Amino acid sequence: MSTATAFPDKPVEGGRRPGLALAVVLLAVLVVPMSISGTAVALPGIGADLHASGAALQWVVNAFNVAFACCTLVWGSVADIVGRVRVFAAGAALFAAAATASALAGNAYVLDAARALAGIGGAAIFSAGAAILSTAYEGHARARAFALFGTVAGVGVSLGPTFAGQLVASVGWRWVFALHAAALVLALLALPPAARALPTTARGAARIDVPGSLVLVAAAVLLTTGIVQGSQWGWGSGGVLALFAGAVAALVGFVRVERRSPHPVLDLGLLRRRRFVGLALVPVAASAGFVTLLTYLPSYLTAVTGRDSSAAGRLMLLLTLPVLVAPVLAARLVRRGVSPRALILASLGCLVAGDLGLLLFSPHAAVAVVALPMLVTGAGMGLSAGLVDGQALALVPPGQAGMAAGFVNTLRLGSEAVAVAVYGSVMASLVGAGHAYDTAFHGLLQGLAGVCLVLGATVAWLLRPEADDARTQGI
């Protein structure tokens, strides 16, 4: 049976609500961030079992991230053309197959290749999944759907390491990937009946922009590989500079190709919509103000405050718990008349205040002292998670929802890679130059707060009340 036959994009019949479709999308979306955050926990077990070198082991994580970042926008554009459900199904099937291959891998290089394929599938799940929700729901129902989208993504990121750690300790690292595959097989089995409650989304007259897609993927591969290798080779090394120069040249070529393409993979007109661009920048601030801390704060807690891994993990719940509840809270506030713009700006303010509040951390700081800034930082991430995606996709025509979702998620993951890599490199430089870890950490916190402040001011200006057009009045 072909994908087109098994997963048709049909109009909603009889006014049925696409609740099953929402459940299917959320199940698949849960797996992707769990795979991102949880796989790192399994690396020691993978290395011991497969006798992998350090470089091969690092690419178990990096291969997924690079592939995800490179393919998100392309998948979003393809979803607008061939249908969101079909692309979602293809992504889930590819991810399930890649996770199965990961569970069965006999050496690190096979595992790296399987993880790259999983990243390609994950990109399709996120881009097409967000586009499905954008076209299946309207108004407050859309806000609730995207609030759940943000909550589930937050649950995946937050619980991925704990879930993976338990599996590695009890039954082995292969079961981490095996259960990811099982969850996506379940989503695929439920997708055909769910698809019958979804509207038609395919654009029959459009054609896939193959030249633009190839140039974009080349630019993304060069850029993300340069970011990943920067901390290992050195940011000023010839190899890293060559990768960045190649990325810039490819991006220039991409703009030229897109200007001539009748059906571009990225409609450059989207970048002239100031409110859409403003919303797309919000996840960039969250990457700097929250994701870096999610990645590196546990190291500070163990190395400087003397906590063991278990105690550090429990304390990290203060950072992650708001991400689980704030998206639904934001949707309820919007339903009661609170401006989405006000909530988004409040989330950016929380990131700045929370990062500055974390300066209270010291080798002997009590939990009561740092609890509030940790909660505030988590709220800064949670209030905008999901809300931004729904608001951004509401600003574009339905036929471009996949493209818009792909662009937002490309900025989200790309900025996470940049923020985490730069933070790690600067921290290594400061500590290597003789600065104490505690002093370096506090200096970086000030830098993160400054980045969030600048981005917050930029977003506030782009989301200023004057409307671009009639459709932006709700922001």
Secondary structure, 3 states (H helix, E strand, C coil): CCHHHHCCCCCCCCCCCCHHHHHHHHHHHHHHHHHHHHHHHHHHHHHHHHCCCHHHHHHHHHHHHHHHHHHHHHHHHHHHHHCHHHHHHHHHHHHHHHHHHHHHCCCHHHHHHHHHHHHHHHHHHHHHHHHHHHHHCCHHHHHHHHHHHHHHHHHHHHHHHHHHHHHHHHCCCHHHHHHHHHHHHHHHHHHHHHHCCCCCCCCCCCCCCHHHHHHHHHHHHHHHHHHHHHHHHCCCCHHHHHHHHHHHHHHHHHHHHHHHCCCCCCCHHHHHCHHHHHHHHHHHHHHHHHHHHHHHHHHHHHHCCCCCHHHHHHHHHHHHHHHHHHHHHHHHHHHCCCCHHHHHHHHHHHHHHHHHHHHHCCCCCCHHHHHHHHHHHHHHHHCCCCHHHHHHHHCCCHHHHHHHHHHHHHHHHHHHHHHHHHHHHHHHHHHHCCCCHHHHHHHHHHHHHHHHHHHHHHHHHHCCCCCCCHHHCCC
